[in-house]
């Protein structure tokens, strides 16, 4: 594009901005729309997507031509910059994950049957009973780790016990729990 053509397009854009000159807009549309569409299609857009985006870009020209500054860039550069940004925005929107209403992870949990509720209550009572049979020091460490959510390091700091001792006592408590619960199953 030569300097004369750049000035001509700048003048047409100014006419659109200042006077809402439809004939000036028509000249700009006829010149830039096919070029923008071609460029967008080279950017891996379908013809339909490219046409739709060109329409958006030209609407920007119509409504915001006053923002174009010929001292900063040519009208061509300004429009292609808008096209690039709109294409990126469109790609980002396409990346937004569409939720599948049939996805099992999005379904509410099924209501538990009465026999399952009773079985869970029985199992909870068995675990509580087994935990109560542990020595106090092991029970306290289990409670800190699993009910209070403390890490082994935090438990060691709070109790003053060495980290290895905390880990071995928790492991020992699990072994005792396993034995107590297996006896009750028999």
C-alpha positions, 0 to 999 in steps of 0.5 A: 500500500503506497503513501497516497492510498494510506492517506486516502484510507485515513481520510475515509476513516475520518469521514466515517468517524466525523460524519458517519459517511456511509459511502466512505464506509462502503469503500473501506468495507469493499476494500478491507473485508475480502482481505481480512477474510482471506487473512483469517482463513489463513489463520485456520478459520472456516469461511463462515467463522472468518466472515462473521469475524470480518463483520465484527471488525467492520462494525468496530470500524463503523462505531470506533473509527474516531479511535484510529490515529493515522499518525500511529499506523495505517488503517490496514494495520489498525484493522488487522490488529483488531482482527488478530485480537478478536481471533484470539478472543474467539479462540479463548472462548472456544477453549472454555469447557462445555459441561456435559449434563450426562457426565456422571461426576456432575450428577447428584449422588444416588440416595443411599438405601436403608440397608446401606445406611444401617451397614455404614452406621454399623461399620462406623460404630465398629471403627469407633469401638476399635479406636477406643481400644487403642492405647491413649498415645496412639489414639491421640496421634490418630486423631491429630492426623486424621480428624485434625488433619495435621501432618506428621511433622506438625504432630511431632512439633506439637507433642515433642516426639521425634518424627520417626516415633510419630510415624511408627506409632501411627503405623502401629495404631493402624496395625492394631485397628486392622486386627481389631476390625478383622476379629469383629468381622469373623 
